[in-house]
Amino acid sequence: MLKDYEFWFVVGSQFLYGPQVLDTVAQRAQEMADRLNESGNLPCKLVYKATIKTNKEVTDVVREANYDSHCAGIITWCHTFSPSKMWINGFVDLQKPYCHFATQYNRSIPNEEIDMDFMNLNQAAHGDREHGFLAARLRMPRKVIAGYWQDEDVQKRIGSWMRSAIGVMFSRSLKVMRFGDNMREVAVTEGDKVETQIKLGWQVNTWPVGKLVETMDAVTDAEIDALMDTYKAEYDMATDDIETVRYQAREEIAMKKMLDAEGCMAFSNTFQDLYGMKQLPGLASQHLMAQGYGYGGEGDWKVAAMTAILKAMSEGQNGGTAFMEDYTYNLDPNAEYSLGAHMLEVCPSVAAARPRIEVHPLGIGDREAPARLVFEGHEGPAIVVSLIDMGGRMRLIVQDIEAVKPILPMPNLPVARVMWKAMPDLVTGVECWIAAGGAHHTVLSYDVTAEQMKDWAKMMDIEFVHISKDSTPEGIEEQLFLNDLAWKLK
């Protein structure tokens, strides 16, 4: 998907300095775009689009960007002094993510060469401040990245922002397929689908489980055989109950056919609505997630969509992103950990070793024992993400965590699981999470960062709450109070 998008590099200047300066600005802008692309630190292509000198040029390039489905955002820089009133009409209409790159062509001030000609050409410090005022005056959602354009850390920050912008593009065209409704009497999985589509772009609709069963009945043995070969290539077959595994393959093939036919990249189901099905999809859901589809258990369409979005943002990375749920805590003062799992459906992209296909009773849903992938998650820094509906606005909650090797083997727990240290510590983290209203379902990602999710939330114009190593319950409560006041004024 990343290869389908590009970002436009738009440089600010003016006619005051003459055609020779403008030619130099254009040449340098093209050189910068080329070298940034060659760096390997950008996930998408950066295209030098124009050097802006008039109101009309800004307006034209913004209109073109808005209607170009391949353009995922605009990155601006002012090589010389660019009077920013000329940017107003264009910026008012801008509908794509926007990054202000505050840099300059030369790394250092050249002692012998610096004269008035040099000063006229190299006025990024001047131009970027003028440009920054205008965006602040317009209250534009934006990312400001400052630093020398050839430095690796600066390039990686641009690349990171690009991934957030891809999440915006993906979100605005996302379709979610719900097989049945959400689990009865659960509050946090509910939400305003109309408001969500207005704000985030998601199209969330329901398809009857009966339609899924019809599609399952039409799956051929040859199709199942082919998917079984894939299972055997990717996972260890730790069961003799092959027919149960084949049933999961039938479910996966049918769900994928329905998802692809409707252009959906996320889905949800619930163990309370399995009419006509022998098993709750376990392995089927896990393998679909491994292919980039988002999933939400118990009808949780919000976490299904967010799983798909984070997977799109982290394309090409290998840490893994998965649907997750906090299940139980280890409250030993010397070993405070949270155990994340689910009944069946955790994506194998986060596995520490090759997953095993096993068959065990589920104890819920009143159906046959389903096949599922069993594994432990790998170690490393990660985040857990929750999107909740606060009534009138959406709130995105992100918590930093450190995944660890499980401290217990848990031989009688046949599910995929991840164990982690919550930041700043388990008890404080739980208090902050609950105070913010975080859901029990989350998206866990080793690849996507809290900064990227903050950028995504800013682009989508929704509330953002970050629980980090520095968080305190008092600090979070104060932030939530101020957020409530601020969002009531919007």
ABEGO torsion letter per residue (X at the ends): XAAABBBBBBBBBBAAAEAAAAAAAAAAAAAAAAAAAAAGABABBBBBABBBABAAAAAAAAAAAAABAABAEBBBBBABBBBAAAAAAAAAABABBBBBBBBBABABBBAAABBAAAAAABAAAAAAAAAAAAAAAAGBBBBBBBEBAABAAAAAAAAAAAAAAAAAAAAAABBBBBBEBBBBGBAAABEBAAAAAAAAGBBBBBBBAAAAAAAAAABBAAAAAAAAAAAAAABBBABABAAAAAAAAAAAAAAAAAAAAAGBABBBBBAABABGBABBBBAAAAAAAAAGBBBBBGGBAAAAAAAAAAAAAABGBAAEBBBBBBABBBABAABBBBBBBBAABBBAAABABBBBBBBBBAGBGGBBBBBBBBBBBBBEBBBBBBBBBAGGBBBBBBBBBBBBBBABAGAABBBBBBBBBBOABAAAAAAAAAAAGBBABBBBBAABBAAAAAAAAAAAGBBBBBBBAABBAAAAAAAAAAAAAAAAAX
